[in-house]
Amino acid sequence: METFQTLLTRELSRALAASGLPAAGEVVPATDARFGDYQTNAALVLAKQRGENPRSLAQKIIPHLAVGEWCEPPTIAGAGFINFTLKPAAVAAQTARLLQDERLGVPLAETPHRIVIDFGSPNVAKPMHIGHIRSTVLGDALARIAQFLGHDVIRDNHIGDWGTQFGMVIYGWKNLLDRAALVRDPIGELVRIYKTAHDLTKSDSAVRDACRNELVRLQAGDEENLHIWNECVALSLQEFEAAYRILDIHYDIQRGESFYNDRLPAVVDRLLKSGLAEISEGAVCVFFRDIPELAERPCIVRKSDGGFNYATTDVATIDYRIRDLGADTVWVVTGAPQLLHFRQIFEIARREGYTADFRHITHGSILGEDRKLMKTRSGDNVPLREVLDEAVVRARKIVEQKNPDLDEAEKNAIAQTIGLAAVKYADLSQYRMTDYIFSWDRMLSFQGNTAPYLQNAYVRIRSIFRKAGEEFSAPNELTLAEPAELNLAKRLTQFAETVPQVLNDFRPNILTNYLFELANAFHAFYEACPVLKSTEPARATRLALCELTARVLQRGLDLLGIKVPEKM
């Protein structure tokens, strides 16, 4: 099923050719509904190129626009925008078709890709904290949307399970470990022994040497140290999986940094042999002398002491994702501080001849009410599990106030759905590059652009059908007689145009904004147009609009990793 935007864009292209003009501009939703539903700036673009008057060009284009099947006669506004207003009959027909379409009109990608998306990436022996929310829920939403659009998606959790910190962890395990505490709180105890060992290295050279020796033994394959390391990894993975179960997030593969250890020497040898890398002051470096912003920032792939680092591992990771997994697209979702690092890694990959589409999808930070990075009173990062548990507890209080007659199991299940949705949506509704303030009151509010507001719209619709007491049967035709009906139907037809746009700049907030506007349109419709008390054919049309709105809200939220309750 083609969207109105697709139909109008194709017709614009044909009209420009018929006018003897080159392709230019595109058809987009109108910025001001008073002037129409869609618009194009093609005349302005061409006028600037040709040194002509844009309104005159627009008048030349309009006679060739054969859009009468869907639109009223196009009009010219402002400096030369061409505006299109949809006919109610065309909107009604398109809406009726959407009722029969499981995909709600969303087209599959014309060119499917095999995408490896790297997101989440927690570190072993450290707790997941609130900062992990952004990469995790952003990556999950992008993966869900890409998969829905027909791409072959591989979710990869690139776990930090190797590095110098393990010398201190293993020393702490051997000398400081409290076994009972490890059973009660595995990650808490691992963090404690690491921090204690780390502090001791600052004041005691013997401990510092011992930690370094434990690391060397681990890297050399010492059986005891490998056993301790494996236990640390297993305990951490259990903790991670518990959080992912709560968040309803899954990965197709989990490849820790250690997975690539055996590949690292070959990476360095290959880069040296090809001339991409050179030895500088004992280290093996890749220089980017032809890129001004990187000219003074070489990428070290082997340190002067012979050790490898994150860069070496990431070059090997690129090899694996393209050669072994067959990816033609690689997305890495991490914070903005890693911008330079991945600029270097992707540039190395291109110089080695890889033609995959590499994207570093960055994001901002989560701030506390004081506009600083969220921390506990002791200055530590706020644990993720504490945030998730708090969200459910707060949502439970809201459910208790709104619907005290529900049984306890229902209250708990609904609180889980609302609380987790609130946390996820608060993040995804922001532009990914902005920092945002974490506010319980705002994210759990039933007013404004929040998950509970959208969930409540869905619940209200389901209650309509419970009251109707009948199975919904889609009518063959819809009659959009009231402005609120027409406005809601137009919003519903735009879902198929909105979802693909998310991947243009990796912005789930485009979808959240659409869903918020849809919910607003539904509430306006609900207030203006009685549903169950109306007579036919209005009743059938209004029930159909309710049904389709519920489906779009449910599908749209699901693409963001958010569930909807049937009651609240």
C-alpha positions in Angstrom: 0.0 0.0 0.0 1.4 3.4 -1.0 1.3 6.3 1.3 -0.1 9.7 0.3 3.4 11.1 0.6 4.8 8.5 -1.8 2.0 9.1 -4.3 2.4 12.8 -4.2 6.1 12.7 -4.5 5.9 10.5 -7.5 3.4 12.8 -9.1 5.5 15.8 -8.4 8.4 14.2 -10.2 6.3 13.5 -13.2 4.9 17.0 -13.2 8.4 18.6 -13.0 9.4 16.5 -16.0 6.3 17.5 -17.9 7.1 21.1 -17.2 10.6 20.7 -18.6 12.1 21.0 -15.2 14.7 18.8 -13.4 13.8 16.8 -10.2 13.9 19.0 -7.1 12.5 19.1 -3.6 10.1 16.6 -2.1 6.7 16.4 -0.8 6.5 16.5 3.0 3.7 16.9 5.6 2.7 20.5 5.9 4.1 22.5 8.7 0.8 24.5 9.1 -2.4 22.5 8.7 -4.2 25.7 7.8 -2.6 25.6 4.4 -3.0 21.9 3.7 -1.8 18.5 4.5 1.3 18.2 2.4 3.6 20.7 0.7 6.7 20.9 -1.5 9.4 23.6 -1.9 10.4 22.3 -5.4 9.6 25.7 -6.9 11.8 27.6 -4.4 14.7 25.2 -5.0 14.5 25.4 -8.7 13.9 29.2 -8.7 17.1 29.7 -6.7 19.1 27.5 -9.1 17.7 29.2 -12.2 17.4 32.8 -11.0 13.6 32.9 -11.5 10.6 33.9 -9.5 9.5 30.9 -7.4 5.7 31.7 -7.5 5.9 31.9 -11.3 7.6 28.5 -11.4 5.0 27.1 -9.0 2.2 28.3 -11.4 4.0 26.6 -14.2 4.2 23.3 -12.3 0.6 23.1 -10.9 -1.2 22.5 -14.2 0.8 19.3 -14.6 0.0 17.9 -11.2 -2.6 15.2 -11.7 -3.5 14.7 -8.1 -7.3 15.1 -8.3 -7.8 11.5 -7.2 -6.5 12.3 -3.7 -6.4 16.1 -3.4 -8.3 19.3 -3.9 -6.6 21.6 -6.5 -3.1 22.4 -5.3 -2.5 26.0 -4.1 0.5 28.3 -3.8 1.4 29.9 -0.5 4.2 32.2 0.8 7.2 32.6 -1.4 6.2 29.7 -3.6 5.3 26.6 -1.6 2.9 24.3 -3.4 0.3 22.9 -0.9 -1.9 19.8 -1.2 -5.1 19.2 0.8 -6.4 15.7 0.9 -10.0 14.9 0.0 -12.1 13.3 2.8 -13.1 10.5 0.5 -9.5 9.7 -0.3 -8.6 9.7 3.4 -11.6 7.5 4.2 -10.6 5.0 1.5 -7.0 4.9 2.7 -8.1 4.4 6.3 -10.4 1.6 5.4 -7.4 -0.1 3.6 -5.3 0.3 6.7 -7.8 -1.7 8.7 -7.1 -4.7 6.5 -3.3 -4.4 6.6 -1.3 -6.1 9.4 1.6 -3.7 8.7 -0.7 -0.7 9.0 0.6 0.6 5.7 4.3 0.6 6.6 6.3 -0.4 3.6 9.2 -2.8 3.6 12.6 -1.4 2.8 13.3 -1.4 -1.0 16.9 -2.6 -0.3 17.1 -4.8 2.8 20.5 -4.8 4.6 22.2 -7.1 7.0 22.8 -4.9 10.0 24.9 -5.6 13.0 23.9 -3.2 15.8 26.1 -2.9 18.8 24.4 -1.5 21.8 24.3 -1.8 25.6 27.9 -3.0 26.1 28.2 -3.2 29.9 31.5 -4.0 31.7 32.1 -7.2 33.6 32.6 -6.9 37.4 30.7 -3.6 37.3 27.0 -2.9 37.8 24.8 -1.6 35.1 23.9 1.9 36.0 21.5 4.6 34.8 23.9 5.7 32.1 23.4 2.3 30.3 19.7 3.2 29.7 20.4 5.4 26.7 22.5 3.0 24.6 20.4 0.1 25.6 16.9 1.4 24.9 18.0 3.4 21.9 19.7 0.4 20.3 16.8 -1.8 21.0 14.3 0.6 19.5 16.4 1.0 16.3 16.8 -2.8 16.1 13.1 -3.3 16.4 12.3 -0.7 13.8 15.0 -1.9 11.3 13.7 -5.5 11.7 10.1 -4.4 11.1 11.2 -2.6 7.9 12.6 -5.9 6.6 16.3 -5.6 7.4 18.2 -8.6 8.7 19.3 -7.4 12.1 21.9 -9.0 14.4 21.9 -7.5 17.9 25.4 -7.7 19.4 26.2 -7.0 23.1 29.9 -6.1 22.9 30.7 -6.8 26.6 33.8 -5.3 28.3 35.2 -8.5 29.7 39.0 -7.9 29.3 41.5 -5.3 30.4 43.8 -4.0 33.1 41.1 -3.9 35.7 41.1 -7.6 36.0 44.5 -7.7 37.6 43.0 -5.8 40.5 39.8 -7.9 40.5 41.8 -11.1 40.6 44.1 -9.8 43.4 41.0 -8.8 45.3 39.3 -12.2 44.7 42.4 -14.0 46.1 43.0 -11.6 49.1 39.9 -9.6 49.9 36.9 -11.7 48.9 33.9 -12.2 51.3 32.3 -15.3 50.1 29.0 -14.7 51.9 28.8 -11.2 50.4 29.5 -12.7 47.0 26.5 -15.0 47.4 24.2 -12.1 48.6 25.3 -9.5 46.1 27.8 -10.8 43.5 28.3 -7.5 41.6 28.4 -5.4 44.7 31.2 -7.7 46.1 33.1 -7.6 42.9 33.0 -3.8 42.8 34.1 -3.7 46.5 37.2 -5.9 46.0 38.1 -4.0 42.8 37.8 -0.6 44.5 39.7 -1.8 47.6 42.5 -3.2 45.5 42.6 -0.1 43.3 43.0 2.1 46.4 45.7 -0.1 47.8 47.8 0.2 44.5 48.0 3.9 45.1 49.7 3.5 48.5 51.3 0.1 48.4 53.8 -0.7 45.7 53.8 -4.4 46.6 50.0 -4.6 45.9 50.5 -2.6 42.7 53.1 -5.1 41.5 50.9 -8.0 42.6 48.0 -6.7 40.6 50.2 -6.3 37.6 51.5 -9.8 38.0 47.9 -11.3 38.3 47.1 -9.5 35.0 50.1 -10.9 33.2 49.3 -14.4 34.5 45.7 -14.0 33.2 46.9 -12.9 29.8 49.3 -15.8 29.7 46.5 -18.3 30.2 47.2 -19.2 33.9 44.6 -21.8 34.8 43.7 -20.4 38.3 43.3 -16.8 37.0 41.3 -17.9 34.0 39.0 -19.8 36.4 38.5 -16.6 38.5 38.0 -14.5 35.4 35.3 -17.0 34.1 33.5 -16.8 37.4 33.5 -13.0 37.3 32.1 -13.1 33.7 29.4 -15.6 34.6 28.2 -13.7 37.7 28.1 -10.5 35.6 26.2 -12.1 32.8 23.6 -13.3 35.2 23.2 -9.7 36.5 23.0 -8.3 33.0 20.4 -10.9 31.9 18.2 -10.1 34.8 18.1 -6.5 33.8 17.5 -7.4 30.1 14.6 -9.7 31.1 13.0 -6.8 33.0 13.5 -4.4 30.1 12.3 -7.0 27.5 15.5 -6.7 25.6 17.3 -9.6 23.9 20.6 -10.0 21.9 21.3 -12.4 19.1 25.0 -12.6 20.1 27.1 -11.5 23.0 30.8 -11.2 22.1 33.0 -9.9 24.8 36.3 -8.2 24.1 38.0 -11.5 25.1 36.4 -13.2 22.1 38.8 -11.3 19.8 42.1 -11.9 21.7 43.4 -14.6 19.4 42.8 -12.3 16.4 44.7 -9.3 17.6 48.3 -10.2 16.6 47.1 -10.8 13.0 45.3 -7.5 12.9 48.6 -5.6 13.7 50.6 -7.7 11.3 48.1 -7.0 8.6 48.1 -3.3 9.1 51.9 -3.1 9.2 52.2 -5.3 6.1 49.7 -3.1 4.1 51.5 0.1 5.2 48.4 1.5 6.9 50.3 1.3 10.2 53.8 2.2 11.1 56.0 2.0 14.2 56.4 5.2 16.1 58.3 5.4 19.4 58.0 1.7 19.8 54.2 1.6 19.3 52.3 0.6 16.2 50.1 3.4 15.0 47.8 4.3 12.2 48.2 8.0 11.2 45.5 10.1 9.4 47.7 12.9 8.1 45.3 13.7 5.3 42.4 14.3 7.6 42.9 17.7 9.4 40.9 16.9 12.5 42.7 13.6 13.0 46.1 14.6 11.8 47.5 15.0 15.3 45.6 12.0 16.7 47.1 8.7 15.6 45.3 5.5 16.5 47.6 3.1 18.5 46.9 -0.5 17.7 49.8 -2.0 19.7 51.4 -0.2 22.7 55.2 0.2 23.1 55.2 -2.6 25.7 53.7 -5.0 23.1 50.2 -4.9 24.6 47.0 -4.5 22.6 44.1 -2.1 23.4 40.5 -1.2 22.7 41.4 0.0 19.2 43.0 -3.3 18.3 39.9 -5.2 19.5 37.6 -2.9 17.6 39.4 -3.4 14.4 39.2 -7.1 14.9 35.5 -6.7 15.7 34.9 -5.0 12.4 36.6 -7.9 10.6 34.4 -10.4 12.4 31.2 -8.5 11.7 31.8 -8.2 8.0 33.7 -11.4 7.2 32.1 -13.8 9.6 28.6 -12.4 10.1 28.3 -11.0 6.5 27.1 -7.6 7.6 26.9 -4.8 5.0 25.9 -2.3 7.7 27.4 -1.7 11.1 25.8 0.5 13.7 27.5 1.2 17.0 25.4 2.9 19.7 27.6 4.6 22.4 28.0 8.0 24.1 29.4 11.0 22.4 32.8 10.8 24.2 33.7 7.9 21.9 33.2 10.0 18.7 36.9 10.3 17.9 37.6 6.6 18.7 35.0 5.3 16.2 35.9 7.9 13.6 39.4 6.4 13.6 38.2 2.8 13.7 35.8 3.3 10.8 38.4 5.2 8.8 40.8 2.3 9.2 38.1 -0.1 8.0 37.5 2.0 4.9 41.3 2.2 4.2 41.4 -1.6 4.4 38.8 -1.7 1.6 35.6 -2.4 3.6 32.6 -0.9 1.8 30.0 -1.5 4.6 28.0 1.4 5.8 29.5 2.3 9.2 27.5 4.5 11.6 28.4 5.7 15.1 25.1 6.5 16.7 25.9 8.8 19.6 23.8 10.1 22.4 23.8 12.6 25.2 23.7 12.0 29.0 21.1 11.6 31.7 21.2 14.4 34.3 19.8 14.8 37.8 17.6 17.6 39.0 20.8 19.6 39.6 21.6 19.3 35.9 24.7 17.3 36.6 25.3 13.6 35.8 23.0 11.5 38.0 24.9 10.1 41.0 24.2 8.6 44.4 24.9 10.6 47.5 28.3 8.8 47.7 29.1 10.0 44.2 28.6 6.6 42.5 26.6 6.0 39.4 22.9 5.2 40.2 22.4 1.4 39.7 20.1 0.5 36.8 18.2 -2.1 38.8 17.4 0.5 41.5 16.0 2.8 38.9 13.8 0.1 37.4 12.6 -1.1 40.8 11.8 2.5 41.8 9.8 3.0 38.6 7.6 0.0 39.3 7.1 1.0 43.0 6.0 4.6 41.9 3.8 3.2 39.2 2.2 0.8 41.7 1.1 3.8 43.8 -0.5 5.4 40.8 -2.4 2.2 39.9 -3.6 1.9 43.5 -5.0 5.5 43.3 -6.7 5.1 39.9 -8.1 1.6 40.2 -8.0 0.3 43.8 -10.5 -2.5 43.0 -8.1 -4.5 40.8 -6.7 -7.6 42.3 -3.1 -7.5 43.6 -1.7 -9.6 40.6 -3.2 -7.2 38.1 -2.0 -4.1 40.0 1.6 -5.5 40.0 1.5 -6.4 36.3 0.1 -3.0 35.3 2.6 -1.2 37.5 5.5 -3.2 35.8 4.2 -2.2 32.4 3.7 1.5 33.2 6.9 2.0 35.2 9.2 0.5 32.7 7.4 2.2 29.8 7.8 5.5 31.6 11.6 5.1 31.9 12.1 4.0 28.3 9.8 6.6 26.8 11.3 9.4 28.8 14.6 8.6 27.1 13.4 7.8 23.6 11.2 10.9 23.4 14.3 13.1 23.6 16.5 13.9 20.6 19.3 11.4 21.1 22.1 14.0 21.2 20.6 16.1 23.9 21.2 15.7 27.6 17.9 15.4 29.6 16.9 15.8 33.2 15.6 12.6 34.8 12.3 13.5 36.5 10.0 10.9 38.1 7.0 13.3 38.2 7.3 14.2 34.6 7.9 10.7 33.2 5.0 9.1 35.2 2.6 11.9 34.4 -0.7 11.2 32.6 -0.5 14.6 31.0 1.9 15.6 28.2 4.3 13.5 26.0 4.7 10.5 28.3 4.3 6.8 28.1 1.4 6.8 30.6 -0.5 9.3 28.5 -0.2 7.1 25.4 -1.0 4.0 27.4 -4.0 5.6 28.8 -5.3 6.5 25.3 -5.0 2.8 24.4 -6.7 1.7 27.6 -9.6 4.2 27.0 -10.1 2.7 23.5 -10.1 -0.9 24.9 -12.7 0.1 27.5 -15.0 1.4 24.6 -15.0 -2.1 23.1 -15.5 -3.7 26.4 -18.6 -1.5 26.9 -19.8 -2.3 23.3 -19.7 -6.0 24.2 -19.3 -7.0 20.6 -16.6 -8.3 18.2 -15.2 -5.6 16.1 -15.9 -6.0 12.4 -14.3 -3.5 10.0 -16.9 -1.8 7.7 -16.3 -1.8 4.0 -16.5 2.0 3.8 -15.9 4.9 6.2 -17.7 8.2 6.3 -15.7 11.1 7.7 -18.3 13.7 8.3 -16.9 15.5 11.3 -13.6 17.5 11.4 -12.3 15.5 14.4 -13.0 12.3 12.5 -11.1 13.5 9.4 -8.2 14.9 11.5 -7.8 11.5 13.3 -8.0 9.6 10.1 -5.3 11.7 8.5 -3.0 11.1 11.5 -3.6 7.4 11.2 -2.5 7.4 7.5 0.8 9.1 8.5 2.0 6.2 10.6 3.4 4.5 7.5 5.2 7.6 6.6 6.7 8.2 10.0 8.2 4.8 10.9 10.8 4.7 8.0 11.9 8.2 8.8 13.2 7.1 12.2 16.3 5.4 10.6 17.2 8.5 8.5 19.0 10.0 11.4 18.4 7.3 14.0 15.8 9.4 15.8 13.1 7.4 17.7 11.8 10.7 19.0 10.2 11.2 15.5 8.0 8.2 16.3 7.3 9.3 19.9 6.2 12.7 18.7 3.9 11.1 16.1 2.3 8.9 18.7 1.8 11.8 21.0 0.1 13.8 18.3 -2.0 10.8 17.4 -3.1 10.4 21.0 -4.0 14.1 21.1 -6.0 13.7 17.9 -7.8 10.7 19.4 -8.7 12.6 22.6 -10.1 15.5 20.6 -12.1 13.0 18.5 -13.3 11.3 21.7 -14.6 14.5 23.2 -16.2 15.7 20.0 -17.7 12.5 18.6 -19.8 10.1 20.7 -18.9 6.6 19.7 -21.3 4.0 21.2 -24.3 6.4 21.4 -24.0 7.5 17.7 -26.2 6.0 15.0 -25.1 4.3 11.8 -23.1 4.9 9.6 -21.2 7.2 12.0 -21.1 4.5 14.7 -19.3 2.0 12.5 -16.8 4.6 11.3 -16.0 5.8 14.8 -15.5 2.3 16.1 -13.2 1.7 13.1 -11.2 4.8 14.0 -11.0 3.7 17.6 -9.8 0.2 16.6 -7.2 1.5 14.2 -5.9 4.1 16.7 -5.4 1.3 19.3 -3.6 -0.8 16.7 -1.3 2.0 15.7 -0.6 3.0 19.4 0.2 -0.6 20.3 2.4 -1.2 17.3 4.2 2.1 17.5 4.9 1.6 21.2 6.0 -2.0 20.6 8.6 -0.7 18.0 10.0 1.4 20.9 10.1 -1.7 23.2 7.1 -0.5 25.2 4.1 -2.6 26.2 0.5 -1.4 26.7 -1.8 -2.6 29.5 -5.5 -3.5 28.9 -6.5 -1.7 32.1 -5.0 1.1 34.2 
